Amino acid sequence: MRAAETRDPPMSLDGFLAFLEDRPKGERWELDDGVPLMGPQPTRRHDWIQVNILEGLRQHRRRHASPWRPSGPSQVPVPGAARTVAPDVLVAVDDGRDDLCITPAPLVVFEVLSPSDRPRRRASKLAAYAAVPSIQSVVLVRQDRRSVTLHRRSTDGGFSVMTCTETVDMPEIGVTLSFETIYDDTPLA
């Protein structure tokens, strides 16, 4: 990730959202300790997997009239911190608002892991997701091989980790996504 510039004092969430309005479409930014950071451009495989997840969730929503809506990427503010995270896909209760670039209370978030995602960065994002009380599951999807890890909220507020084999079961939204759906029409299909 590349910092826009060091800020003193740190940028606020409102300042960050105003900053995003002036940025070109397609750039991917997060706020980390008050500093805007631009993420790397995703690969085509990353995009294909992201679209597959979104489409699988949208089909389920249409068939079952689910009260939630998938979208992404969107900014998720981290409570009590000058920070946002921008998952590739998220699921949140449909509040009817379509004019926002933030989603303050997602239920499930998906990250399609990039080659640049190092363990330290992943741990930092998981800690940020753990600080958002509405998030019930974090789904980490590899793009270099068929591998999905599910971090589900436990009773102590942290996450328990499960390695998925052929499906990703998310009872908090009533969905099971298959690896066939996630990796459809990619070299990993």
C-alpha positions in Angstrom: 0.0 0.0 0.0 1.2 3.5 -0.8 0.5 6.5 1.5 -0.9 9.7 0.0 1.1 11.8 2.4 1.8 11.8 6.1 -0.8 13.9 8.0 -0.4 15.8 11.2 -2.9 15.8 12.7 -4.3 12.5 11.3 -7.1 12.6 8.8 -10.6 12.1 10.2 -13.2 9.8 8.7 -15.1 12.8 7.3 -11.8 14.2 5.8 -11.1 10.8 4.3 -14.5 10.6 2.7 -14.1 14.1 1.2 -10.6 13.0 -0.1 -12.2 10.0 -1.8 -14.6 12.2 -3.7 -11.7 13.8 -5.5 -10.0 10.6 -6.4 -10.4 8.8 -9.8 -12.9 6.0 -9.9 -11.2 2.6 -9.6 -8.6 3.6 -7.1 -8.7 1.6 -3.9 -8.0 3.5 -0.7 -8.2 2.7 3.1 -7.5 5.0 6.0 -4.9 3.6 8.5 -4.1 5.6 11.6 -5.3 8.8 9.9 -3.2 8.2 6.8 -4.9 7.5 3.4 -3.3 4.4 1.8 -3.8 3.4 -1.8 -4.0 -0.4 -2.4 -2.6 -2.2 -5.4 -4.7 -2.6 -8.5 -6.3 -6.0 -8.5 -5.4 -8.7 -11.0 -8.0 -9.9 -13.5 -8.2 -13.2 -11.6 -8.9 -11.2 -8.4 -11.7 -9.3 -10.2 -13.2 -12.5 -11.6 -13.3 -14.1 -8.2 -14.8 -11.0 -6.6 -17.5 -10.9 -9.3 -18.3 -14.6 -8.8 -18.8 -14.0 -5.1 -21.0 -11.0 -5.7 -23.1 -12.8 -8.3 -23.5 -15.9 -6.1 -24.7 -13.7 -3.2 -27.0 -11.7 -5.5 -28.6 -14.8 -6.9 -29.3 -16.1 -3.4 -30.8 -12.7 -2.4 -33.1 -12.8 -5.4 -34.2 -16.4 -4.9 -34.8 -16.0 -1.1 -35.8 -12.3 -0.8 -33.0 -11.9 1.8 -33.0 -8.7 3.9 -29.3 -8.1 3.2 -27.6 -6.8 0.1 -24.1 -7.7 -1.2 -21.8 -4.9 -2.5 -18.2 -4.0 -2.6 -15.7 -2.7 -2.3 -17.0 -0.2 0.3 -15.4 1.6 3.2 -16.0 0.1 6.7 -15.2 2.5 9.5 -13.4 0.9 12.5 -14.9 2.2 15.7 -12.7 4.3 17.9 -9.9 4.5 15.3 -8.9 6.8 12.5 -9.2 3.8 10.2 -11.3 2.2 7.5 -11.0 -1.1 5.8 -12.3 -1.8 2.3 -13.3 -5.4 1.8 -13.7 -6.7 -1.7 -17.2 -7.9 -1.0 -19.4 -7.3 2.0 -22.9 -8.2 3.0 -25.0 -5.7 5.0 -28.7 -5.3 5.9 -30.3 -3.4 3.1 -31.1 0.0 4.6 -32.4 1.4 1.2 -29.5 3.9 1.0 -27.6 3.9 -2.2 -25.8 7.2 -1.9 -23.1 6.2 0.6 -19.5 5.1 0.1 -19.3 3.7 3.6 -21.0 0.6 5.2 -20.9 1.0 8.9 -22.4 -2.3 9.9 -21.6 -5.2 7.5 -22.5 -8.7 8.6 -20.0 -10.7 6.4 -16.9 -9.4 4.6 -14.8 -11.1 1.9 -11.2 -10.4 1.0 -9.7 -11.9 -2.2 -6.1 -12.1 -1.1 -3.6 -10.4 -3.4 0.0 -11.5 -3.8 1.0 -8.3 -1.9 -1.1 -9.3 1.2 1.6 -10.3 3.7 0.7 -12.0 7.0 1.3 -8.8 9.0 -1.1 -6.9 6.8 -3.7 -9.7 7.0 -3.4 -9.8 10.8 -3.9 -6.0 10.9 -7.0 -6.2 8.8 -8.4 -9.1 10.8 -7.9 -7.0 14.0 -9.7 -4.1 12.3 -12.6 -6.4 11.4 -12.7 -7.8 14.9 -13.2 -4.2 16.2 -16.4 -3.8 14.1 -19.0 -5.6 16.3 -21.5 -6.2 13.4 -19.1 -8.4 11.5 -20.0 -12.0 12.1 -17.6 -13.6 9.5 -14.5 -12.7 7.5 -13.9 -14.9 4.5 -10.4 -14.9 3.0 -10.2 -16.3 -0.5 -6.9 -17.2 -2.2 -6.5 -16.4 -5.9 -3.3 -18.5 -6.5 -5.0 -21.8 -5.5 -8.5 -23.1 -4.4 -8.3 -22.2 -0.7 -10.8 -20.4 1.5 -10.4 -19.6 5.2 -13.4 -18.5 7.3 -13.0 -16.4 10.5 -16.2 -16.6 12.4 -17.0 -14.4 15.4 -16.8 -16.3 18.7 -18.5 -15.6 22.0 -15.5 -13.9 23.3 -15.6 -11.3 20.5 -12.6 -12.7 18.6 -12.6 -15.0 15.6 -12.3 -18.7 15.4 -10.7 -20.0 12.2 -12.0 -22.7 9.9 -10.4 -24.0 6.7 -13.2 -24.6 4.1 -12.9 -27.6 1.8 -15.6 -27.3 -1.0 -18.1 -24.9 0.5 -18.2 -21.8 2.6 -21.1 -22.0 5.1 -22.4 -18.7 6.5 -25.5 -19.3 8.6 -25.5 -15.7 9.8 -26.8 -14.8 6.3 -28.3 -18.2 5.4 -25.9 -18.8 2.5 -23.5 -21.6 1.5 -21.2 -20.7 -1.4 -19.5 -23.5 -3.3 -15.9 -23.4 -4.5 -17.4 -24.0 -7.9 -19.2 -20.7 -7.6 -16.2 -18.8 -6.2 -13.7 -20.0 -8.7 -16.1 -20.4 -11.7 -14.6 -19.4 -15.1 -11.1 -18.9 -13.7 -8.0 -21.0 -14.2 -8.8 -22.6 -10.8 -12.2 -23.8 -11.9 
